[in-house]
C-alpha cells in the first residue's frame, strides 16, 4: 500500500496557514481574506527572512495576468489589516521601501497525514461530504456489516481497508481538482434569499444576507449576478433552487439557511450548478450576532474561491467592503430595499421611513442615503433628495450606486445630460454588474434620441437580469421611441409574460396602440390598469388607474376615439401636481390641437414636470416638432431638437 498523503501547515503566532486549501486560520477560525492575499502570504512565508521584490511577488501570484502595481499595494494592506501585529508589536510583513516585502515572524512547519475520510463543516470550493451525501454514515454502515458477520475473516478486514483507502483517495484527489472542474462554465449566478429557520425582529434577515452578497459579488467583472429585484419574489417560495435557477437563466445558485440562536448566528450555504443540481461548494458558519457582518465577508470570499475567479485589486477590495458597522442600521436598510423593490406608492413610503431610521442609527451609512434618494427619484424634485445624495457621495465618492443615482438626478430632474452621462459611465466602470446603472443610462440615451445606443445599454442590463419586467418593458419603450412599434409590443408583452400586472408595460402598450390606430386594444390596456391588481404594483402617472374600465369602452363605442381622448383630457386636468400639464399636452397632441398642446407643454416646463424629460422622445409630439415653440422648449432643456 502507498503512504497516505500529507499536507503542510505554516504556523506563526495565533495563525495557521493551510497550504492545500489556501486559507488562513486564527485560533481555528477562518480569517476573511481574498485568495490573492492568501497566496501572497504563502509566497512570503516560503521566502521568510528574505526580501521578495514587488515584481517577483506579482509574477508568483498573478502570473501572466496583466495587473496594475497598485493591486499589490492594496492586497498587502488588506493582508496586514487581517494579521495585525504580534505580541512584540512587530508587523509580520515588513516593507522594504521601493523594493518589496519580507516576512519577519518565526514560522514552524507542521505536516499532517490526510485521513482516509476527511469530513468538514466548512470547505473552500468543495462539497460538504457529511451533510450532502452522508458518505461517513454509508461507509460506517458497510464496515459495520462486514465486521458483524459471524465470519470475521481476513478477507473481510482486507475489504474494509481497501474500501477505506479507496474512499479516502477518491476524496483527496477529487478535492484537489474539484474547484476547477465543478466551477467550469459558471458565468452567471443568483443569490437566493436565505431561508430563515426562526423569525424574530429581523423579518427579512435572510433576504438581507442575500442582498449584501449580491451587492458585493456584482462588482466582479467575470460573472453576472442577478440583482436583488430578480430574487425578491422567491423569498418565501417552496420551489427548488434548481427550478428557480432555470427561471432566472443562471448557471448556478447560491442558497442557504440562517438561524439566530440567542447571541449567535448560524449560516449554511451551498453553491449549486443548475444544469445537473451538482454541488460546487458548501460551508457552515457560526458567529456571534455582533459579528454577523463578518459572515458576509467569509461567504463572499469562499464563493469567489469556489468559482476560481482571478480578481483585480479593486475587485478584492470591493468584495469585503463594509458599508456600516451598525447591525441595526444594516437591517433597517435591508428592510428598506425590500419595500423599495416593490415599486409601488406604499412600498416607497415605507422604504423612505426605514432609510431615514437607518441614517439615524448610523449617520455615516452611505448606502442608506442612496436608498433614500432612490425612493424619492420618481416624485417631484425635493431638497431631501439632493441633500441625501450629496451626503452619500461625500461619504463614499467611488460608490457605483450613488453615482448612478446622481446620474439619474442630473438627467431627468435637472436636464444636465452630459454630466449625467459622465456619472453613468463612471458608475458602470466601477461596477459593471450594477444593472440599474445600465438601465438608467439606457433611459437617458433614449431621451436624447440615441436609440441604437439605448438598445445596446438596455441589453447589457438584461444580460445581468434577463427576466426583469422593468428592463424588458423599457427596452420596448426604446423601440417605441424609435417608431418600431411591432418590436415595442413584443418586448412589452415579454415583460407581461414575466409579470402580468406590470403597470409600465400596460401603459407603454396603450401609447403604442394610440400610434398604430389600434384604439380598442389600447383601451383594453387601460382597462387592465384599472383592475385591483393593475393598480397596486408600481408607480403610475396615468389617471386611468382611478377609473372603471367599462367607462372607457362605453365612451369609445358611443363617440369614437375623439370623444374618448376628450374624456382623457378631463381626467388629465384632475391630476395633482405639474404632471397634469404633460398629460394634457399628450392628449391635445393626439387630438391635433397644436396650440393647446404647446400651451400645456410650456406649463409643464415652467412647473418642472418630471415627465418633461421624455418630451423630445415621445412620438405623440411628432406633429409639433416643426413648431418654433416646441423647439425652444427643447433648447431650454438642453435637448437639441431633431434636425
C-alpha positions in Angstrom: 0.0 0.0 0.0 1.2 3.6 -0.7 1.9 6.0 2.0 -1.1 8.2 2.9 -0.8 11.7 1.6 0.3 14.5 3.9 -0.3 18.3 3.8 1.8 21.2 5.1 0.7 23.9 7.5 2.7 27.0 8.4 2.1 28.2 12.0 3.1 31.6 13.4 1.6 33.4 16.4 -2.0 32.5 16.7 -2.2 31.9 12.9 -2.2 28.7 10.9 -1.9 28.7 7.1 -3.3 25.7 5.3 -1.2 25.4 2.1 -3.5 22.9 0.4 -6.7 24.9 0.8 -5.0 28.3 0.8 -6.9 29.6 3.8 -5.6 31.3 7.0 -7.0 30.5 10.4 -6.7 32.4 13.7 -7.3 30.2 16.7 -9.2 27.8 14.5 -11.4 30.4 12.9 -11.1 31.3 9.2 -9.7 34.8 8.6 -11.6 36.6 5.9 -9.0 37.1 3.1 -9.2 37.1 -0.7 -7.5 34.2 -2.5 -4.8 36.5 -3.8 -4.0 37.8 -0.3 -3.5 34.3 1.0 -1.3 33.4 -2.0 0.9 36.5 -1.2 1.2 35.3 2.4 2.2 31.8 1.3 4.9 33.2 -1.0 6.3 35.5 1.7 6.3 32.7 4.2 8.1 30.3 1.8 10.8 33.0 1.5 10.6 34.1 5.1 13.5 36.3 6.2 14.3 37.1 2.6 13.4 40.1 0.5 10.7 39.3 -2.1 10.8 42.0 -4.8 7.5 43.5 -5.8 7.7 42.3 -9.4 8.7 38.8 -8.4 5.8 38.7 -5.9 3.3 39.8 -8.6 4.6 37.2 -11.1 4.2 34.5 -8.5 0.7 35.4 -7.5 -0.9 36.9 -10.7 1.3 35.0 -13.3 0.9 36.3 -16.8 -2.3 38.3 -16.0 -1.6 42.0 -16.5 -2.4 43.9 -13.3 -1.5 47.3 -12.0 1.2 47.7 -9.4 -1.4 49.3 -7.1 -3.2 45.9 -6.8 -0.3 44.5 -4.9 -0.2 47.5 -2.5 -4.0 47.2 -1.9 -3.7 43.4 -1.3 -0.7 43.8 1.1 -2.7 46.4 3.0 -5.7 44.0 3.4 -3.3 41.3 4.5 -1.7 43.5 7.1 -5.1 44.5 8.4 -6.1 40.9 8.8 -2.8 39.9 10.5 -2.4 42.8 12.9 0.7 42.8 15.0 2.5 40.2 17.1 2.8 40.4 20.9 6.1 42.4 20.5 4.5 45.0 18.3 6.3 44.0 15.2 4.4 43.5 12.0 4.6 40.1 10.3 5.2 41.7 6.9 7.9 44.2 6.7 8.1 46.7 3.8 11.5 47.4 2.2 10.9 50.8 0.6 10.8 50.8 -3.2 11.9 47.2 -3.4 9.4 44.7 -1.9 8.4 42.8 1.2 9.8 40.5 3.8 8.0 38.1 6.2 9.8 38.6 9.6 7.9 36.4 12.1 9.0 33.0 13.4 7.3 30.2 11.5 7.0 26.5 12.2 6.1 23.8 9.7 3.7 21.0 10.5 2.9 18.0 8.3 -0.3 16.2 8.9 -1.5 12.9 7.4 -4.6 13.2 5.3 -7.1 10.8 6.9 -9.0 8.3 4.9 -12.1 10.2 5.5 -12.0 14.0 5.9 -15.3 15.4 6.9 -15.5 19.2 7.1 -18.2 21.6 8.3 -16.7 24.4 6.2 -15.0 24.0 2.9 -13.4 26.2 0.3 -14.6 25.3 -3.2 -15.6 21.8 -2.3 -18.7 19.9 -1.1 -19.5 19.1 2.5 -19.4 15.4 2.2 -21.0 14.6 5.5 -24.0 16.8 5.1 -24.7 16.4 1.4 -24.0 12.7 0.7 -23.9 11.0 4.1 -20.7 9.4 3.0 -19.4 8.8 6.5 -22.6 7.1 7.6 -22.7 4.9 4.5 -19.1 3.9 5.0 -19.7 3.1 8.6 -22.7 1.0 7.7 -20.7 -1.0 5.2 -17.8 -1.6 7.5 -20.1 -2.5 10.4 -21.8 -5.1 8.3 -18.5 -6.6 7.3 -17.3 -6.9 10.9 -20.6 -8.0 12.4 -20.6 -11.1 10.3 -20.0 -14.4 12.0 -17.0 -14.9 9.7 -14.6 -12.1 10.8 -12.1 -13.3 8.3 -9.0 -11.7 6.9 -11.0 -11.2 3.7 -13.5 -9.0 5.5 -10.7 -7.0 7.1 -9.0 -6.6 3.8 -12.1 -5.5 2.1 -12.7 -2.9 4.8 -9.2 -1.5 4.4 -9.5 -1.4 0.7 -12.8 0.4 0.9 -11.4 3.0 3.4 -8.4 3.7 1.3 -10.4 3.9 -1.9 -12.8 6.4 -0.4 -10.0 8.4 1.1 -8.2 8.5 -2.2 -11.3 9.5 -4.0 -12.0 12.4 -1.6 -8.4 13.5 -1.7 -8.0 13.6 -5.4 -11.5 14.9 -6.1 -10.8 17.7 -3.7 -7.6 18.7 -5.4 -9.4 19.0 -8.8 -13.0 19.9 -7.7 -12.8 23.7 -7.9 -11.7 24.0 -11.5 -13.9 21.1 -12.7 -17.1 21.9 -10.9 -17.0 25.7 -11.3 -16.1 25.5 -15.0 -18.7 27.2 -17.2 -20.3 29.2 -14.4 -20.8 32.7 -15.9 -23.9 33.7 -14.0 -25.3 33.1 -10.5 -28.3 34.0 -8.5 -28.0 34.5 -4.7 -31.4 33.4 -3.3 -32.8 34.8 -0.1 -31.5 32.6 2.7 -34.2 30.5 4.5 -34.9 31.8 8.0 -35.3 28.9 10.3 -36.7 31.1 13.0 -38.2 34.6 12.5 -37.6 37.3 15.1 -37.4 41.0 14.8 -35.4 40.8 11.6 -38.2 39.5 9.3 -36.0 39.8 6.2 -32.7 38.7 7.7 -32.3 36.0 5.0 -33.1 38.4 2.2 -30.7 40.9 3.8 -27.8 38.5 3.7 -28.6 37.7 0.1 -28.8 41.4 -0.8 -25.4 42.3 0.6 -23.8 39.3 -1.1 -25.4 40.4 -4.4 -24.0 43.9 -3.8 -20.5 42.6 -3.3 -20.4 39.9 -6.0 -21.9 42.2 -8.6 -18.6 44.1 -8.5 -16.9 41.1 -10.2 -16.4 41.5 -14.0 -16.1 37.8 -14.8 -19.6 36.8 -13.7 -23.2 38.1 -14.0 -25.0 38.3 -10.6 -28.8 38.6 -10.7 -29.9 41.8 -8.7 -32.0 41.7 -5.6 -35.1 42.6 -7.5 -34.8 39.4 -9.5 -34.6 37.1 -6.5 -37.1 39.0 -4.3 -40.2 37.1 -5.5 -38.5 33.8 -4.2 -38.1 34.9 -0.6 -40.7 32.5 0.8 -41.1 30.2 -2.2 -41.3 26.4 -1.9 -39.8 26.0 -5.4 -36.5 24.1 -5.6 -33.3 26.1 -6.1 -32.7 24.4 -9.4 -36.1 25.4 -10.7 -35.6 29.0 -9.6 -32.2 29.0 -11.3 -33.8 27.8 -14.5 -36.3 30.6 -14.3 -33.6 33.1 -13.7 -31.5 31.7 -16.5 -28.3 31.3 -14.4 -25.6 28.7 -14.4 -25.5 28.4 -10.6 -27.5 29.4 -7.5 -26.2 30.2 -4.0 -28.7 29.1 -1.4 -28.7 28.6 2.3 -30.3 29.0 5.7 -29.8 31.4 8.6 -30.6 30.6 12.2 -30.4 33.1 15.1 -29.8 31.3 18.4 -29.5 33.6 21.4 -26.4 35.6 20.7 -25.2 33.5 17.8 -25.9 33.5 14.0 -25.6 30.2 12.2 -25.5 30.1 8.4 -25.2 27.2 6.0 -24.6 27.9 2.3 -24.4 25.9 -0.9 -23.4 26.8 -4.4 -25.2 24.5 -6.8 -24.9 24.1 -10.5 -28.4 24.5 -12.1 -27.9 22.1 -15.1 -27.4 18.9 -13.0 -28.0 20.1 -9.5 -24.5 19.1 -8.5 -22.9 20.9 -5.5 -19.9 23.2 -6.3 -19.2 24.3 -2.8 -20.8 24.3 0.7 -20.0 25.8 4.0 -21.2 26.2 7.6 -20.5 29.3 9.5 -21.1 30.3 13.2 -20.5 33.8 14.5 -21.6 35.9 17.5 -24.5 38.2 16.5 -22.3 41.2 16.8 -20.0 39.7 14.1 -22.8 39.0 11.6 -21.4 41.4 9.1 -18.2 39.3 9.1 -20.2 36.4 7.7 -20.7 38.3 4.5 -17.0 38.7 4.0 -16.3 35.0 4.6 -19.1 33.7 2.4 -18.3 36.1 -0.5 -14.6 35.2 -0.4 -15.3 31.5 -0.4 -17.8 31.7 -3.3 -15.1 33.5 -5.3 -12.6 30.8 -4.3 -15.1 28.1 -5.4 -15.6 29.8 -8.8 -11.8 30.1 -9.2 -12.1 33.7 -10.2 -8.9 35.8 -10.7 -9.7 39.2 -9.1 -8.1 42.6 -9.6 -7.1 44.6 -6.6 -10.2 46.8 -6.9 -12.5 43.8 -7.1 -10.8 42.2 -4.0 -11.3 45.5 -2.1 -15.0 45.8 -3.1 -15.6 42.2 -2.1 -15.0 42.8 1.6 -16.1 46.4 1.7 -18.1 47.3 4.9 -20.8 49.8 4.3 -21.7 50.1 8.0 -20.6 48.6 11.3 -24.0 49.2 12.9 -26.0 46.0 12.7 -29.4 47.7 13.4 -28.7 50.3 10.6 -27.9 47.5 8.2 -31.1 45.6 9.0 -33.2 48.8 8.5 -31.5 49.4 5.2 -32.2 45.8 4.0 -35.9 46.1 5.0 -36.0 49.5 3.2 -34.7 47.9 0.0 -37.2 45.1 0.4 -40.0 47.7 0.2 -38.3 49.8 -2.4 -38.2 46.8 -4.8 -42.0 46.6 -4.7 -42.0 49.9 -6.8 -45.5 50.9 -5.6 -46.6 54.0 -3.6 -47.0 52.2 -0.3 -43.7 50.4 -0.7 -41.8 53.7 -1.5 -43.3 55.5 1.5 -42.3 52.6 3.9 -38.8 52.5 2.3 -38.3 56.2 2.9 -39.2 55.7 6.6 -36.8 52.8 7.0 -33.9 54.5 5.2 -34.4 57.6 7.4 -34.3 55.3 10.5 -31.1 53.6 9.2 -29.5 57.0 8.8 -30.4 57.9 12.4 -28.7 54.8 13.6 -25.6 55.5 11.5 -25.3 59.0 10.0 -22.2 57.8 8.0 -24.1 54.9 6.3 -23.7 56.0 2.6 -25.9 53.2 1.2 -28.8 54.3 3.3 -28.6 57.8 1.8 -28.6 56.3 -1.6 -31.6 54.2 -0.7 -33.5 57.3 0.5 -32.6 59.2 -2.7 -33.7 56.2 -4.9 -37.1 56.2 -3.1 -37.6 59.9 -3.9 -36.4 59.7 -7.6 -39.8 59.2 -9.2 -41.5 62.0 -7.4 -41.2 65.7 -7.8 -37.8 67.3 -7.1 -37.1 67.7 -3.3 -34.4 69.1 -1.1 -34.2 65.8 0.8 -33.4 64.0 -2.4 -30.5 66.3 -3.2 -29.1 66.6 0.3 -29.2 62.8 0.9 -27.5 62.1 -2.4 -24.8 64.7 -1.8 -24.1 63.2 1.6 -23.8 59.7 0.1 -21.3 61.0 -2.5 -19.4 62.8 0.2 -19.1 59.7 2.4 -18.2 57.4 -0.5 -17.2 59.2 -3.7 -16.5 55.9 -5.5 -19.8 54.1 -4.8 -21.3 53.0 -8.1 -24.9 53.1 -6.7 -24.5 56.7 -5.6 -23.0 57.7 -9.0 -25.9 56.1 -10.9 -28.5 57.8 -8.8 -26.7 61.1 -9.3 -26.7 60.5 -13.0 -30.5 60.0 -12.9 -31.0 63.2 -10.9 -28.7 65.2 -13.2 -30.5 64.0 -16.3 -34.2 63.6 -15.5 -34.6 66.2 -12.8 -32.0 68.8 -13.8 -31.6 68.2 -17.6 -27.8 68.3 -17.4 -27.5 65.5 -19.8 -23.7 65.5 -20.5 -22.9 65.5 -16.8 -25.5 62.7 -16.2 -23.8 60.6 -18.9 -20.4 61.0 -17.2 -21.8 59.8 -13.9 -23.4 56.7 -15.5 -20.2 55.9 -17.3 -18.2 56.2 -14.0 -20.7 54.0 -12.2 -20.5 51.3 -14.8 -16.7 51.4 -14.9 -16.6 50.9 -11.1 -19.3 48.2 -11.0 -20.2 46.8 -14.4 -22.5 44.3 -12.7 -24.8 47.1 -11.4 -27.8 46.6 -13.7 -29.6 49.7 -12.6 -26.8 51.9 -13.9 -27.1 50.3 -17.4 -30.9 50.7 -17.2 -30.9 54.3 -16.3 -28.1 55.1 -18.7 -30.3 53.5 -21.5 -33.2 55.7 -20.4 -31.0 58.8 -20.8 -29.9 57.7 -24.3 -33.5 57.1 -25.3 -34.5 60.5 -24.0 -31.8 62.1 -26.2 -32.9 60.2 -29.2 -29.8 57.9 -29.3 -31.9 54.9 -29.6 -29.4 52.4 -31.0 -27.1 53.1 -28.1 -30.0 52.9 -25.7 -30.9 49.4 -27.0 -27.3 48.2 -26.5 -27.2 49.5 -23.0 -30.6 48.1 -22.1 -29.4 44.7 -23.5 -26.5 44.9 -21.1 -28.9 45.4 -18.2 -30.9 42.3 -19.5 -27.7 40.3 -19.6 -27.4 40.8 -15.9 -31.2 40.3 -15.2 -32.9 38.8 -18.3 -36.2 38.3 -16.5 -36.7 41.8 -15.3 -40.1 43.1 -16.4 -38.8 46.6 -15.9 -35.9 46.2 -18.3 -38.0 44.3 -20.8 -40.7 46.9 -20.8 -38.2 49.8 -21.0 -36.5 48.2 -24.0 -39.9 48.1 -25.5 -40.2 51.8 -24.8 -36.9 52.5 -26.6 -38.3 50.7 -29.7 -41.4 52.9 -29.3 -39.3 56.0 -29.3 -37.6 54.7 -32.5 -41.1 54.2 -34.0 -40.5 50.4 -34.2 -44.0 49.6 -32.9 -44.0 45.8 -33.5 -40.8 45.4 -31.6 -42.1 47.6 -28.9 -45.2 45.5 -28.5 -43.0 42.3 -28.4 -40.9 43.5 -25.5 -43.8 44.9 -23.5 -45.6 41.6 -23.9 -42.5 39.7 -22.8 -42.5 41.8 -19.7 -46.1 40.9 -19.0 -45.3 37.2 -19.6 -42.9 37.6 -16.6 -45.2 39.8 -14.5 -48.8 40.1 -15.9 -49.7 43.1 -13.7 -46.6 45.2 -14.5 -48.1 48.7 -14.9 -45.5 50.3 -17.0 -45.8 47.6 -19.7 -49.6 48.2 -19.9 -49.0 52.0 -20.1 -46.5 51.6 -22.9 -48.8 49.3 -24.8 -51.5 51.9 -24.6 -49.2 54.5 -26.1 -48.1 52.2 -28.8 -51.7 51.3 -29.8 -52.6 55.0 -29.9 -49.8 55.5 -32.5 -50.8 52.4 -34.6 -54.5 53.2 -34.6 -55.4 50.1 -32.7 -57.6 52.0 -30.4 -59.7 49.2 -28.9 -56.5 47.3 -28.0 -55.2 50.5 -26.3 -58.4 50.9 -24.3 -58.1 47.3 -23.3 -54.7 48.1 -21.8 -56.3 50.9 -19.8 -59.0 48.6 -18.6 -56.3 46.2 -17.3 -54.7 49.2 -15.4 -58.0 49.8 -13.6 -58.2 46.3 -12.2 -57.2 45.9 -8.5 -54.0 44.0 -9.5 -53.0 46.6 -12.1 -53.4 49.5 -9.7 -51.2 48.5 -6.9 -47.9 47.1 -8.1 -45.9 50.0 -9.5 -45.9 53.8 -9.7 -48.1 55.1 -12.4 -48.6 58.6 -13.8 -51.8 57.5 -15.6 -55.0 58.9 -14.2 -56.7 55.8 -15.7 -55.9 53.8 -12.6 -58.6 55.5 -10.7 -61.5 54.9 -13.1 -63.6 51.9 -14.0 -62.6 50.2 -17.3 -66.2 49.8 -18.5 -66.5 53.6 -18.7 -63.7 53.8 -21.3 -65.2 51.2 -23.6 -68.6 52.9 -23.3 -67.3 56.3 -24.3 -65.3 55.0 -27.2 -68.2 52.9 -28.6 -70.6 55.9 -28.4 -68.3 58.7 -29.6 -65.2 57.1 -31.2 -61.6 57.9 -30.4 -62.1 61.7 -30.4 -64.7 61.6 -27.6 -62.5 59.1 -25.7 -59.5 61.5 -25.9 -61.6 64.5 -24.9 -62.6 62.5 -21.8 -59.0 61.7 -21.2 -58.3 65.4 -21.3 -60.7 66.0 -18.5 -59.0 63.2 -16.5 -55.6 64.8 -17.1 -56.8 68.1 -15.6 -57.6 66.2 -12.4 -54.1 65.0 -11.7 -52.4 66.8 -8.8 -49.1 68.5 -9.5 -47.1 69.5 -12.6 -47.5 66.2 -14.4 -51.1 67.2 -15.2 -49.8 69.6 -17.8 -47.8 66.9 -19.6 -50.9 64.6 -19.7 -52.9 67.4 -21.1 -50.2 68.1 -23.8 -50.2 64.4 -24.7 -53.9 64.2 -25.2 -54.1 67.6 -27.1 -51.4 66.3 -29.4 -53.3 63.1 -30.2 -56.4 65.3 -30.9 -54.4 67.5 -33.3 -54.8 70.6 -31.0 -51.3 72.0 -31.6 -51.7 75.4 -29.8 -53.3 73.8 -26.7 -50.6 71.1 -26.7 -47.8 73.7 -26.8 -49.5 75.7 -24.1 -49.7 72.7 -21.8 -46.0 71.7 -22.6 -44.9 75.2 -21.7 -46.8 75.0 -18.4 -45.3 71.5 -17.7 -41.8 73.0 -18.4 -42.4 76.0 -16.1 -43.7 73.8 -13.3 -40.8 71.4 -13.6 -42.9 68.3 -14.5 -41.0 65.1 -14.0 -42.4 63.8 -17.3 -40.9 66.6 -19.4 -37.6 64.7 -19.7 -39.4 62.5 -22.3 -40.8 65.3 -24.4 -38.3 65.0 -27.2 -38.6 61.2 -27.5 -42.4 61.0 -27.4 -43.9 60.0 -30.8 -47.2 61.7 -29.9 -45.5 65.1 -30.3 -44.3 64.4 -33.8 -46.8 66.9 -35.2 -45.2 69.6 -33.0 -41.5 69.1 -34.0 -41.5 71.8 -36.7 -43.1 74.3 -34.3 -40.9 77.1 -33.1 -42.3 77.0 -29.5 -41.6 73.2 -29.3 -38.0 73.6 -30.4 -37.5 76.5 -27.9 -38.7 74.3 -25.1 -36.2 71.5 -26.0 -33.4 74.0 -26.2 -34.2 75.3 -22.7 -34.0 71.7 -21.6 -30.6 71.4 -23.2 -32.0 68.9 -25.7 -31.1 69.8 -29.3 -34.2 69.4 -31.5 -34.2 66.9 -34.3 -32.7 68.4 -37.5 
